[in-house]
């Protein structure tokens, strides 16, 4: 006759089942892609502005394309798949990041990575799409992702 499950065996069984069920569900921010947002903005005092022709940026097609569209419309964003997100993240991560410190007096100057393109100044932010897992989270502090946080799937705009 089979013996009933002891508490220890039951916990072990539940643990193994849970691990198997959730393996692969833990995703890093950007594994689902993300959104590159670039908008025209005056450079704040103390912000370092990186030229778009900088060797770290000039061959990154999503950045150059989005900058060109922002030059026409003052604002542009582009959806990125996971490889595009990784490429843009790698290019933007080492660049100086301007963090606005006083929201009341500095509210119109967004935090981000300031870029110069065709004589104008732009600020770039990279937003990962939130992971689609109850265990994973794309929430972040500033890190590599611009202003922090993530975009939910319903907030994913099209390219503009």
C-alpha positions in Angstrom: 0.0 0.0 0.0 1.3 3.5 -0.8 2.1 5.7 2.1 0.6 9.1 2.2 2.8 12.1 1.4 4.6 13.4 4.3 4.8 17.2 4.8 8.5 17.2 3.8 7.8 15.2 0.6 4.9 17.5 -0.3 7.0 20.6 0.1 9.8 19.1 -2.0 7.3 18.1 -4.7 5.7 21.6 -4.7 9.2 23.3 -4.8 10.4 21.2 -7.8 7.1 21.7 -9.6 7.2 25.5 -9.0 10.8 25.7 -10.2 10.0 23.7 -13.3 6.9 25.8 -14.0 8.6 29.2 -13.6 12.0 28.4 -15.2 12.3 30.5 -18.3 9.8 33.0 -17.0 12.4 35.1 -15.3 13.5 37.7 -17.9 15.8 40.6 -17.8 14.6 44.0 -18.6 14.7 44.4 -22.4 14.3 40.7 -23.1 10.9 41.6 -24.6 12.4 44.7 -26.3 11.7 48.2 -25.4 11.2 51.8 -26.6 13.8 54.4 -27.5 12.4 57.9 -26.9 14.2 61.0 -28.2 12.9 64.5 -27.9 14.3 68.0 -28.6 15.3 69.8 -25.4 17.6 72.5 -24.3 20.6 71.2 -22.5 20.5 71.9 -18.7 23.4 73.5 -17.0 25.9 70.9 -16.1 24.7 68.3 -18.6 27.2 66.7 -20.9 26.0 66.6 -24.5 27.4 63.8 -26.7 27.6 64.4 -30.4 25.6 61.9 -32.5 28.7 61.3 -34.5 30.5 59.9 -31.5 32.1 56.5 -32.3 29.8 54.8 -29.7 26.7 56.1 -31.5 27.3 56.6 -35.2 26.9 52.9 -36.2 23.8 52.3 -34.1 21.0 52.5 -36.6 18.0 52.8 -34.2 19.6 55.8 -32.5 20.5 57.5 -35.8 17.1 56.8 -37.3 15.2 58.1 -34.3 17.4 61.2 -34.1 16.7 62.0 -37.7 12.9 61.6 -37.1 13.2 63.8 -34.0 15.0 66.4 -36.1 11.9 66.6 -38.3 9.2 66.5 -35.6 11.0 67.4 -32.3 10.0 64.1 -30.8 10.4 60.5 -32.0 10.2 57.0 -30.5 11.0 53.6 -32.0 10.0 50.1 -30.9 13.0 47.8 -30.4 13.1 44.1 -30.4 15.4 42.4 -27.8 18.5 42.6 -30.0 17.8 46.3 -30.9 17.3 47.0 -27.2 20.6 45.4 -26.3 22.4 47.3 -29.1 21.0 50.7 -28.0 21.5 49.9 -24.3 25.2 49.0 -25.0 25.7 52.3 -26.9 23.9 54.6 -24.3 25.0 53.0 -21.1 28.5 54.4 -20.9 27.3 57.9 -21.9 26.9 60.7 -19.3 23.4 60.8 -17.8 21.9 64.0 -16.6 19.7 63.5 -13.5 17.5 66.5 -12.7 17.7 67.2 -9.0 15.2 69.9 -8.3 11.8 69.0 -9.8 10.2 72.4 -8.9 12.8 74.6 -10.6 14.0 72.1 -13.1 10.7 70.5 -14.1 11.0 71.2 -17.9 14.5 69.7 -18.3 14.1 65.9 -18.5 16.6 63.5 -17.1 18.3 61.4 -19.7 21.3 61.2 -22.0 21.8 64.4 -23.9 22.8 64.2 -27.6 23.7 66.8 -30.2 22.5 66.2 -33.8 22.6 68.7 -36.6 23.2 71.6 -34.2 20.2 70.8 -32.0 20.1 69.1 -28.6 18.0 66.1 -27.8 17.5 63.9 -24.7 17.3 60.1 -25.1 15.6 57.6 -22.8 15.5 53.9 -23.2 12.4 52.1 -21.7 12.3 48.3 -21.5 9.0 46.6 -21.9 7.8 45.0 -18.6 8.5 41.4 -18.4 5.5 39.2 -18.8 6.1 37.1 -15.6 4.8 37.2 -12.1 8.4 36.6 -10.9 10.3 38.9 -13.2 10.2 42.7 -13.1 11.7 45.2 -15.5 11.3 47.9 -12.8 14.6 49.6 -12.4 16.2 52.6 -10.9 18.0 54.8 -13.4 20.4 52.0 -14.3 20.7 51.7 -18.1 17.1 52.6 -18.8 16.7 56.3 -18.8 14.2 57.5 -16.2 13.7 54.0 -14.7 10.7 51.8 -14.8 9.2 49.9 -17.7 6.3 50.1 -20.2 3.4 47.8 -19.9 2.3 45.9 -23.1 -0.7 48.1 -23.6 1.5 51.2 -23.4 3.7 50.2 -26.3 3.2 52.9 -29.0 4.1 52.5 -32.6 7.1 54.1 -34.1 6.7 57.9 -34.6 
